[in-house]
Amino acid sequence: MMYFVFLLSVSIHEFGHALAVWLGKAKVKRIQVGIGPPLFRVGVFQLRLVPLNGFVESEGISSRFHGVVVALAGVLAQGVVGVFVLLSGIAKLDPVFWGWFLVVTVLSFLMLFPIGHSDGAVAVRWVFSKKQSINT
């Protein structure tokens, strides 16, 4: 069950980043969910065996503001879905699964701390970058 909790959580997070890239009219080159050997690939989406991490590879992000929005969109997407789960009553259908999902969602907010390669660190690099583009 925890496999599916992490798979759902990481997928929502990465699709949040991808949505922000698309809405800013930039190009999503790859969305990867998980680490380890690939299980399958459809278009730009690739699922790997262990869903503990992921990333979105993009090009064409040309402003600092758009870069910061993209960096923070994953955590925002998880938060929005988490609030929806709480308010909609979906959590009552399978309290254990959705309980763990909400725990993972709350823990995802730790990604906002600017440490290492976290979303917060990428956002800070965008804010203080003198270049128009940055590798995320």
N, C-alpha and C positions, 0 to 999 in steps of 0.2 A: 504494500500500500504506500509506503514512504517513497518508493520509486515514482509513483504517479503523482504524489504531492510535489516532489521536486520537479518532475517533468512539466506539470501544469504551471508551477510558479516561475520556473526559468523561461518557459515559453511565453508567458504573459509579459515578463520583464523584457525579453528581447524583442517581442513584437511591439512593445511600447517605444523602444528606441527606433525600430524600423518605421513605425507610423510617423514619428516626428521627422525622420529623414524624408519620407515621402511627402508629408504635408509642407515641408520646406522646399519642395521641388528639386531635391537632390536625388542621387541614384543609390539604391541599395544594391550592392554587389553580392553580398552573401549574408544570410542569417544562419548562424550555427547554434544549435541547442545541444549542450553536452560536450563531454570530452571522451577520448578513447576512439576505438574503431568506429567508422561510420556504419549506421544501420540502413539509411536510405537517403536519397536526395531527390527533391522535386523542385525544379526551377532554381531559385536562389536559396531555398530552405534546405538545410541539412540537419538530420538528427543523428546524434552519436550515442554510444552505449550508456554512458554514465551522465545523467542530467544534473551535474553539480555546477556547471558554469555555462557560459555562452558568450557570443559576441555578434555584433552587426558590423559588417564591413561596408563602408559607404564612400562615395566620392561626390564632390560638388558642394560641400558645406562651405559657404563663402563668407559667412558673418560670424562674429563672436557670439551674438545672441542666439543664432540658430544652433551653433555648436553646444552652448550651455543647455539649451532646451533639449537637444538630442541626448546629451549626457544624463540629464535628470529624468527623462521621460520613462525609463524603465521602472524606476522606483515609484513614480507617479502612477503608472499603469497598474502596478501591483496594489498600490493603496486604493485606487478606485475600485478594482475588482474586490478587494478585501472588504471595503465598506458596503459594496453591493451584496456580497455574501452575507454579511451581518444583518443588513436591513431587509433583505428579501425573504429570509427564512429558509434559504437553501441549506443552511448549516444543519437544520433539523433532520434532513433526509439521511445524512450519514455524519453524525456528530464527531466521530473519531477522525475521519478523513478531513472534513472541513475545519475541525479544530486544529489539526496539524498544519493545514494550509494557512490558517490565520496566524499561527505561530511563525511559520516561515515568512509570511508577508511582513509581520512586524520586524522580524530580524533583518529583512531586506533593507530596512531603513538605515541599518549600519553602513550600507554602501554609500551613504551621503557623506560620511567622514572622508576627508581628503587624504587617504592613506594608500600608498602603492598605486595599483591600477584601478582603484574603485571609481564608481561613477562620480563621486565628489571630487576626486583627484583630477579626473578628466575635465570636469566643469571648471575647476580652478585653473588648469592649464589653458583652457579656452579664454578665460577672463584675462589672464595676464600675458597671453601670447601676443607677440608683435607681428606674427605672420597671419595671413588671411586663412590659412588652412593648417590643421594639426592632425597628426596621426592619433587616433583614439584607441 
